[in-house]
Amino acid sequence: MRADRKKVEPLVKTARGQIEAVLKMIEDDRYCMDILTQLSATEALLRKARKEVLKAHLNGCVRQAVSCDDPAERDAKLDEIIALLDKS
């Protein structure tokens, strides 16, 4: 992974902790709006982590493939990005 591990890892670990907290809230039959608030916060952390990994991929792997002489490699990397966008 080319992304800055020091940026991504804490985000994902915090999201993991928030998911555990949401599960506890569900078990404790907490108020729906409180659960939704925590789920939104978790989603925001995961979006931020996803953005960091994607930026690193674009700046590293994709940039390298686009500048190489192999059109198949360029097309493969661009197809990966297109497939990722289709999933979003």
N, CA, C and O atoms as a printed pandas DataFrame, in Angstrom:
     atom_number atom_name residue_name chain_id  residue_number  x_coord  y_coord  z_coord
0              1         N          MET        A               1    0.855   -1.179    0.000
1              2        CA          MET        A               1    0.000    0.000    0.000
2              3         C          MET        A               1    0.891    1.228    0.000
3              4         O          MET        A               1    1.828    1.325    0.792
4              5         N          ARG        A               2    0.599    2.159   -0.884
5              6        CA          ARG        A               2    1.405    3.373   -0.984
6              7         C          ARG        A               2    0.860    4.518   -0.133
7              8         O          ARG        A               2    1.537    5.531    0.048
8              9         N          ALA        A               3   -0.332    4.368    0.379
9             10        CA          ALA        A               3   -0.921    5.433    1.200
10            11         C          ALA        A               3   -0.131    5.580    2.497
11            12         O          ALA        A               3    0.519    4.642    2.959
12            13         N          ASP        A               4   -0.201    6.756    3.062
13            14        CA          ASP        A               4    0.486    7.033    4.317
14            15         C          ASP        A               4   -0.193    6.257    5.439
15            16         O          ASP        A               4   -1.277    6.613    5.901
16            17         N          ARG        A               5    0.464    5.203    5.856
17            18        CA          ARG        A               5   -0.100    4.325    6.873
18            19         C          ARG        A               5   -0.411    5.089    8.165
19            20         O          ARG        A               5   -1.369    4.762    8.865
20            21         N          LYS        A               6    0.395    6.101    8.476
21            22        CA          LYS        A               6    0.186    6.870    9.693
22            23         C          LYS        A               6   -1.105    7.695    9.628
23            24         O          LYS        A               6   -1.638    8.092   10.664
24            25         N          LYS        A               7   -1.601    7.950    8.426
25            26        CA          LYS        A               7   -2.869    8.661    8.267
26            27         C          LYS        A               7   -4.039    7.682    8.220
27            28         O          LYS        A               7   -5.071    7.904    8.853
28            29         N          VAL        A               8   -3.871    6.603    7.468
29            30        CA          VAL        A               8   -4.985    5.686    7.202
30            31         C          VAL        A               8   -5.292    4.774    8.388
31            32         O          VAL        A               8   -6.452    4.593    8.757
32            33         N          GLU        A               9   -4.260    4.211    8.971
33            34        CA          GLU        A               9   -4.468    3.232   10.041
34            35         C          GLU        A               9   -5.255    3.783   11.235
35            36         O          GLU        A               9   -6.178    3.113   11.698
36            37         N          PRO        A              10   -4.935    4.962   11.749
37            38        CA          PRO        A              10   -5.724    5.486   12.868
38            39         C          PRO        A              10   -7.190    5.742   12.498
39            40         O          PRO        A              10   -8.085    5.553   13.322
40            41         N          LEU        A              11   -7.425    6.169   11.266
41            42        CA          LEU        A              11   -8.802    6.399   10.834
42            43         C          LEU        A              11   -9.604    5.102   10.858
43            44         O          LEU        A              11  -10.731    5.070   11.353
44            45         N          VAL        A              12   -9.020    4.043   10.325
45            46        CA          VAL        A              12   -9.719    2.761   10.270
46            47         C          VAL        A              12   -9.877    2.165   11.669
47            48         O          VAL        A              12  -10.914    1.580   11.985
48            49         N          LYS        A              13   -8.859    2.311   12.495
49            50        CA          LYS        A              13   -8.967    1.803   13.862
50            51         C          LYS        A              13  -10.035    2.549   14.657
51            52         O          LYS        A              13  -10.771    1.948   15.439
52            53         N          THR        A              14  -10.112    3.848   14.454
53            54        CA          THR        A              14  -11.153    4.625   15.129
54            55         C          THR        A              14  -12.528    4.208   14.633
55            56         O          THR        A              14  -13.464    4.084   15.422
56            57         N          ALA        A              15  -12.653    3.990   13.325
57            58        CA          ALA        A              15  -13.931    3.535   12.767
58            59         C          ALA        A              15  -14.310    2.176   13.355
59            60         O          ALA        A              15  -15.474    1.932   13.672
60            61         N          ARG        A              16  -13.319    1.298   13.496
61            62        CA          ARG        A              16  -13.579   -0.014   14.106
62            63         C          ARG        A              16  -14.115    0.159   15.524
63            64         O          ARG        A              16  -15.059   -0.526   15.918
64            65         N          GLY        A              17  -13.522    1.064   16.288
65            66        CA          GLY        A              17  -14.001    1.327   17.641
66            67         C          GLY        A              17  -15.411    1.877   17.644
67            68         O          GLY        A              17  -16.221    1.530   18.503
68            69         N          GLN        A              18  -15.704    2.741   16.675
69            70        CA          GLN        A              18  -17.052    3.294   16.597
70            71         C          GLN        A              18  -18.071    2.219   16.227
71            72         O          GLN        A              18  -19.198    2.235   16.722
72            73         N          ILE        A              19  -17.684    1.292   15.364
73            74        CA          ILE        A              19  -18.598    0.201   15.010
74            75         C          ILE        A              19  -18.889   -0.660   16.238
75            76         O          ILE        A              19  -20.028   -1.072   16.459
76            77         N          GLU        A              20  -17.858   -0.929   17.029
77            78        CA          GLU        A              20  -18.068   -1.685   18.273
78            79         C          GLU        A              20  -19.027   -0.928   19.195
79            80         O          GLU        A              20  -19.897   -1.528   19.826
80            81         N          ALA        A              21  -18.859    0.386   19.263
81            82        CA          ALA        A              21  -19.746    1.201   20.106
82            83         C          ALA        A              21  -21.173    1.172   19.577
83            84         O          ALA        A              21  -22.121    1.122   20.361
84            85         N          VAL        A              22  -21.338    1.202   18.263
85            86        CA          VAL        A              22  -22.681    1.140   17.670
86            87         C          VAL        A              22  -23.329   -0.203   17.999
87            88         O          VAL        A              22  -24.510   -0.252   18.342
88            89         N          LEU        A              23  -22.575   -1.277   17.897
89            90        CA          LEU        A              23  -23.121   -2.590   18.241
90            91         C          LEU        A              23  -23.588   -2.624   19.695
91            92         O          LEU        A              23  -24.639   -3.182   20.010
92            93         N          LYS        A              24  -22.795   -2.024   20.566
93            94        CA          LYS        A              24  -23.174   -1.957   21.987
94            95         C          LYS        A              24  -24.442   -1.123   22.157
95            96         O          LYS        A              24  -25.324   -1.472   22.942
96            97         N          MET        A              25  -24.522   -0.025   21.418
97            98        CA          MET        A              25  -25.714    0.822   21.494
98            99         C          MET        A              25  -26.951    0.044   21.046
99           100         O          MET        A              25  -28.021    0.178   21.639
100          101         N          ILE        A              26  -26.802   -0.757   20.010
101          102        CA          ILE        A              26  -27.928   -1.566   19.517
102          103         C          ILE        A              26  -28.327   -2.588   20.573
103          104         O          ILE        A              26  -29.511   -2.770   20.856
104          105         N          GLU        A              27  -27.331   -3.255   21.154
105          106        CA          GLU        A              27  -27.606   -4.233   22.209
106          107         C          GLU        A              27  -28.310   -3.593   23.395
107          108         O          GLU        A              27  -29.173   -4.206   24.024
108          109         N          ASP        A              28  -27.936   -2.362   23.691
109          110        CA          ASP        A              28  -28.525   -1.639   24.829
110          111         C          ASP        A              28  -29.840   -0.953   24.478
111          112         O          ASP        A              28  -30.434   -0.265   25.309
112          113         N          ASP        A              29  -30.288   -1.147   23.237
113          114        CA          ASP        A              29  -31.548   -0.571   22.764
114          115         C          ASP        A              29  -31.571    0.961   22.924
115          116         O          ASP        A              29  -32.539    1.544   23.411
116          117         N          ARG        A              30  -30.460    1.585   22.492
117          118        CA          ARG        A              30  -30.336    3.033   22.590
118          119         C          ARG        A              30  -31.217    3.725   21.556
119          120         O          ARG        A              30  -31.727    3.096   20.629
120          121         N          TYR        A              31  -31.383    5.014   21.732
121          122        CA          TYR        A              31  -32.211    5.848   20.876
122          123         C          TYR        A              31  -31.680    5.818   19.439
123          124         O          TYR        A              31  -30.478    5.947   19.206
124          125         N          CYS        A              32  -32.592    5.646   18.486
125          126        CA          CYS        A              32  -32.229    5.505   17.063
126          127         C          CYS        A              32  -31.362    6.657   16.556
127          128         O          CYS        A              32  -30.397    6.429   15.828
128          129         N          MET        A              33  -31.689    7.861   16.925
129          130        CA          MET        A              33  -30.945    9.019   16.435
130          131         C          MET        A              33  -29.503    9.012   16.940
131          132         O          MET        A              33  -28.596    9.444   16.228
132          133         N          ASP        A              34  -29.289    8.532   18.145
133          134        CA          ASP        A              34  -27.922    8.416   18.666
134          135         C          ASP        A              34  -27.128    7.398   17.856
135          136         O          ASP        A              34  -25.957    7.619   17.545
136          137         N          ILE        A              35  -27.765    6.289   17.518
137          138        CA          ILE        A              35  -27.107    5.260   16.707
138          139         C          ILE        A              35  -26.799    5.810   15.321
139          140         O          ILE        A              35  -25.703    5.608   14.797
140          141         N          LEU        A              36  -27.758    6.499   14.733
141          142        CA          LEU        A              36  -27.544    7.084   13.403
142          143         C          LEU        A              36  -26.403    8.098   13.407
143          144         O          LEU        A              36  -25.625    8.161   12.455
144          145         N          THR        A              37  -26.302    8.870   14.446
145          146        CA          THR        A              37  -25.221    9.845   14.562
146          147         C          THR        A              37  -23.866    9.143   14.573
147          148         O          THR        A              37  -22.933    9.569   13.892
148          149         N          GLN        A              38  -23.763    8.074   15.344
149          150        CA          GLN        A              38  -22.504    7.329   15.401
150          151         C          GLN        A              38  -22.193    6.640   14.078
151          152         O          GLN        A              38  -21.034    6.584   13.668
152          153         N          LEU        A              39  -23.210    6.119   13.409
153          154        CA          LEU        A              39  -22.998    5.509   12.094
154          155         C          LEU        A              39  -22.506    6.546   11.084
155          156         O          LEU        A              39  -21.637    6.248   10.264
156          157         N          SER        A              40  -23.048    7.747   11.136
157          158        CA          SER        A              40  -22.596    8.818   10.240
158          159         C          SER        A              40  -21.147    9.185   10.502
159          160         O          SER        A              40  -20.377    9.411    9.568
160          161         N          ALA        A              41  -20.781    9.244   11.759
161          162        CA          ALA        A              41  -19.390    9.553   12.113
162          163         C          ALA        A              41  -18.446    8.457   11.611
163          164         O          ALA        A              41  -17.349    8.743   11.132
164          165         N          THR        A              42  -18.879    7.220   11.723
165          166        CA          THR        A              42  -18.072    6.095   11.238
166          167         C          THR        A              42  -17.907    6.159    9.728
167          168         O          THR        A              42  -16.809    5.963    9.207
168          169         N          GLU        A              43  -18.990    6.431    9.036
169          170        CA          GLU        A              43  -18.932    6.558    7.573
170          171         C          GLU        A              43  -17.979    7.675    7.153
171          172         O          GLU        A              43  -17.235    7.525    6.184
172          173         N          ALA        A              44  -18.000    8.775    7.867
173          174        CA          ALA        A              44  -17.119    9.896    7.539
174          175         C          ALA        A              44  -15.650    9.502    7.688
175          176         O          ALA        A              44  -14.821    9.870    6.856
176          177         N          LEU        A              45  -15.330    8.765    8.731
177          178        CA          LEU        A              45  -13.952    8.306    8.915
178          179         C          LEU        A              45  -13.529    7.361    7.795
179          180         O          LEU        A              45  -12.415    7.463    7.279
180          181         N          LEU        A              46  -14.409    6.452    7.423
181          182        CA          LEU        A              46  -14.088    5.506    6.355
182          183         C          LEU        A              46  -13.949    6.213    5.014
183          184         O          LEU        A              46  -13.092    5.848    4.210
184          185         N          ARG        A              47  -14.778    7.216    4.765
185          186        CA          ARG        A              47  -14.637    8.003    3.529
186          187         C          ARG        A              47  -13.274    8.703    3.490
187          188         O          ARG        A              47  -12.616    8.746    2.450
188          189         N          LYS        A              48  -12.869    9.243    4.621
189          190        CA          LYS        A              48  -11.580    9.930    4.692
190          191         C          LYS        A              48  -10.436    8.947    4.443
191          192         O          LYS        A              48   -9.498    9.266    3.712
192          193         N          ALA        A              49  -10.504    7.766    5.037
193          194        CA          ALA        A              49   -9.477    6.745    4.825
194          195         C          ALA        A              49   -9.464    6.302    3.366
195          196         O          ALA        A              49   -8.398    6.150    2.768
196          197         N          ARG        A              50  -10.636    6.097    2.800
197          198        CA          ARG        A              50  -10.759    5.691    1.397
198          199         C          ARG        A              50  -10.123    6.736    0.479
199          200         O          ARG        A              50   -9.430    6.394   -0.479
200          201         N          LYS        A              51  -10.366    8.001    0.781
201          202        CA          LYS        A              51   -9.807    9.086   -0.019
202          203         C          LYS        A              51   -8.281    9.084    0.029
203          204         O          LYS        A              51   -7.628    9.298   -0.991
204          205         N          GLU        A              52   -7.715    8.843    1.203
205          206        CA          GLU        A              52   -6.255    8.802    1.344
206          207         C          GLU        A              52   -5.655    7.661    0.528
207          208         O          GLU        A              52   -4.635    7.839   -0.137
208          209         N          VAL        A              53   -6.285    6.495    0.579
209          210        CA          VAL        A              53   -5.778    5.341   -0.168
210          211         C          VAL        A              53   -5.918    5.586   -1.665
211          212         O          VAL        A              53   -5.010    5.266   -2.432
212          213         N          LEU        A              54   -7.036    6.145   -2.083
213          214        CA          LEU        A              54   -7.252    6.422   -3.504
214          215         C          LEU        A              54   -6.246    7.453   -4.019
215          216         O          LEU        A              54   -5.689    7.281   -5.102
216          217         N          LYS        A              55   -6.009    8.519   -3.258
217          218        CA          LYS        A              55   -5.024    9.523   -3.676
218          219         C          LYS        A              55   -3.650    8.895   -3.855
219          220         O          LYS        A              55   -2.953    9.185   -4.826
220          221         N          ALA        A              56   -3.266    8.045   -2.930
221          222        CA          ALA        A              56   -1.963    7.391   -3.022
222          223         C          ALA        A              56   -1.911    6.477   -4.245
223          224         O          ALA        A              56   -0.890    6.410   -4.930
224          225         N          HIS        A              57   -3.002    5.778   -4.517
225          226        CA          HIS        A              57   -3.045    4.888   -5.678
226          227         C          HIS        A              57   -2.930    5.700   -6.969
227          228         O          HIS        A              57   -2.197    5.324   -7.883
228          229         N          LEU        A              58   -3.647    6.798   -7.036
229          230        CA          LEU        A              58   -3.586    7.642   -8.233
230          231         C          LEU        A              58   -2.200    8.250   -8.416
231          232         O          LEU        A              58   -1.670    8.275   -9.526
232          233         N          ASN        A              59   -1.618    8.738   -7.328
233          234        CA          ASN        A              59   -0.303    9.373   -7.406
234          235         C          ASN        A              59    0.836    8.383   -7.610
235          236         O          ASN        A              59    1.910    8.763   -8.076
236          237         N          GLY        A              60    0.614    7.132   -7.271
237          238        CA          GLY        A              60    1.662    6.132   -7.407
238          239         C          GLY        A              60    1.404    5.183   -8.556
239          240         O          GLY        A              60    1.953    5.349   -9.645
240          241         N          CYS        A              61    0.575    4.199   -8.315
241          242        CA          CYS        A              61    0.344    3.123   -9.286
242          243         C          CYS        A              61   -0.207    3.626  -10.617
243          244         O          CYS        A              61    0.284    3.246  -11.680
244          245         N          VAL        A              62   -1.218    4.475  -10.558
245          246        CA          VAL        A              62   -1.851    4.942  -11.799
246          247         C          VAL        A              62   -0.914    5.872  -12.560
247          248         O          VAL        A              62   -0.780    5.756  -13.778
248          249         N          ARG        A              63   -0.273    6.786  -11.858
249          250        CA          ARG        A              63    0.676    7.701  -12.521
250          251         C          ARG        A              63    1.797    6.906  -13.206
251          252         O          ARG        A              63    2.191    7.223  -14.328
252          253         N          GLN        A              64    2.295    5.894  -12.535
253          254        CA          GLN        A              64    3.355    5.058  -13.098
254          255         C          GLN        A              64    2.856    4.311  -14.341
255          256         O          GLN        A              64    3.563    4.238  -15.346
256          257         N          ALA        A              65    1.649    3.762  -14.273
257          258        CA          ALA        A              65    1.104    3.019  -15.415
258          259         C          ALA        A              65    0.853    3.931  -16.605
259          260         O          ALA        A              65    1.095    3.540  -17.747
260          261         N          VAL        A              66    0.375    5.135  -16.353
261          262        CA          VAL        A              66    0.075    6.070  -17.436
262          263         C          VAL        A              66    1.354    6.526  -18.137
263          264         O          VAL        A              66    1.342    6.814  -19.334
264          265         N          SER        A              67    2.448    6.590  -17.393
265          266        CA          SER        A              67    3.692    7.063  -18.001
266          267         C          SER        A              67    4.529    5.931  -18.611
267          268         O          SER        A              67    5.585    6.194  -19.187
268          269         N          CYS        A              68    4.081    4.700  -18.494
269          270        CA          CYS        A              68    4.861    3.588  -19.052
270          271         C          CYS        A              68    4.537    3.395  -20.536
271          272         O          CYS        A              68    3.626    4.020  -21.079
272          273         N          ASP        A              69    5.290    2.534  -21.157
273          274        CA          ASP        A              69    5.137    2.297  -22.598
274          275         C          ASP        A              69    4.130    1.202  -22.917
275          276         O          ASP        A              69    3.839    0.964  -24.089
276          277         N          ASP        A              70    3.593    0.534  -21.913
277          278        CA          ASP        A              70    2.695   -0.597  -22.143
278          279         C          ASP        A              70    1.235   -0.131  -22.113
279          280         O          ASP        A              70    0.710    0.167  -21.040
280          281         N          PRO        A              71    0.577   -0.065  -23.272
281          282        CA          PRO        A              71   -0.814    0.391  -23.301
282          283         C          PRO        A              71   -1.751   -0.527  -22.515
283          284         O          PRO        A              71   -2.751   -0.060  -21.970
284          285         N          ALA        A              72   -1.447   -1.805  -22.448
285          286        CA          ALA        A              72   -2.300   -2.733  -21.691
286          287         C          ALA        A              72   -2.269   -2.404  -20.202
287          288         O          ALA        A              72   -3.293   -2.476  -19.523
288          289         N          GLU        A              73   -1.091   -2.045  -19.700
289          290        CA          GLU        A              73   -0.977   -1.673  -18.283
290          291         C          GLU        A              73   -1.731   -0.376  -18.000
291          292         O          GLU        A              73   -2.423   -0.264  -16.988
292          293         N          ARG        A              74   -1.596    0.597  -18.887
293          294        CA          ARG        A              74   -2.338    1.856  -18.741
294          295         C          ARG        A              74   -3.832    1.592  -18.721
295          296         O          ARG        A              74   -4.545    2.090  -17.849
296          297         N          ASP        A              75   -4.304    0.810  -19.679
297          298        CA          ASP        A              75   -5.734    0.514  -19.763
298          299         C          ASP        A              75   -6.224   -0.232  -18.525
299          300         O          ASP        A              75   -7.323    0.030  -18.036
300          301         N          ALA        A              76   -5.427   -1.145  -18.026
301          302        CA          ALA        A              76   -5.814   -1.914  -16.843
302          303         C          ALA        A              76   -5.997   -1.003  -15.635
303          304         O          ALA        A              76   -6.972   -1.138  -14.896
304          305         N          LYS        A              77   -5.069   -0.083  -15.433
305          306        CA          LYS        A              77   -5.170    0.829  -14.283
306          307         C          LYS        A              77   -6.364    1.764  -14.428
307          308         O          LYS        A              77   -7.071    2.026  -13.455
308          309         N          LEU        A              78   -6.588    2.262  -15.628
309          310        CA          LEU        A              78   -7.742    3.136  -15.842
310          311         C          LEU        A              78   -9.045    2.361  -15.667
311          312         O          LEU        A              78  -10.014    2.890  -15.124
312          313         N          ASP        A              79   -9.071    1.119  -16.121
313          314        CA          ASP        A              79  -10.262    0.281  -15.928
314          315         C          ASP        A              79  -10.534    0.023  -14.451
315          316         O          ASP        A              79  -11.690   -0.049  -14.033
316          317         N          GLU        A              80   -9.467   -0.118  -13.657
317          318        CA          GLU        A              80   -9.633   -0.273  -12.204
318          319         C          GLU        A              80  -10.341    0.939  -11.603
319          320         O          GLU        A              80  -11.255    0.800  -10.790
320          321         N          ILE        A              81   -9.908    2.118  -12.011
321          322        CA          ILE        A              81  -10.504    3.345  -11.476
322          323         C          ILE        A              81  -11.957    3.459  -11.913
323          324         O          ILE        A              81  -12.818    3.828  -11.114
324          325         N          ILE        A              82  -12.234    3.150  -13.154
325          326        CA          ILE        A              82  -13.613    3.201  -13.655
326          327         C          ILE        A              82  -14.491    2.220  -12.878
327          328         O          ILE        A              82  -15.610    2.559  -12.493
328          329         N          ALA        A              83  -13.988    1.011  -12.646
329          330        CA          ALA        A              83  -14.751    0.018  -11.883
330          331         C          ALA        A              83  -14.996    0.496  -10.451
331          332         O          ALA        A              83  -16.069    0.272   -9.891
332          333         N          LEU        A              84  -14.009    1.145   -9.873
333          334        CA          LEU        A              84  -14.163    1.679   -8.525
334          335         C          LEU        A              84  -15.240    2.759   -8.491
335          336         O          LEU        A              84  -16.066    2.790   -7.579
336          337         N          LEU        A              85  -15.228    3.630   -9.471
337          338        CA          LEU        A              85  -16.242    4.680   -9.544
338          339         C          LEU        A              85  -17.632    4.104   -9.737
339          340         O          LEU        A              85  -18.608    4.629   -9.202
340          341         N          ASP        A              86  -17.724    3.029  -10.499
341          342        CA          ASP        A              86  -19.018    2.377  -10.696
342          343         C          ASP        A              86  -19.575    1.795   -9.398
343          344         O          ASP        A              86  -20.792    1.713   -9.229
344          345         N          LYS        A              87  -18.700    1.392   -8.488
345          346        CA          LYS        A              87  -19.118    0.823   -7.210
346          347         C          LYS        A              87  -19.555    1.891   -6.216
347          348         O          LYS        A              87  -20.279    1.605   -5.262
348          349         N          SER        A              88  -19.115    3.109   -6.445
349          350        CA          SER        A              88  -19.390    4.198   -5.481
350          351         C          SER        A              88  -20.812    4.643   -5.512
351          352         O          SER        A              88  -21.193    5.544   -4.764
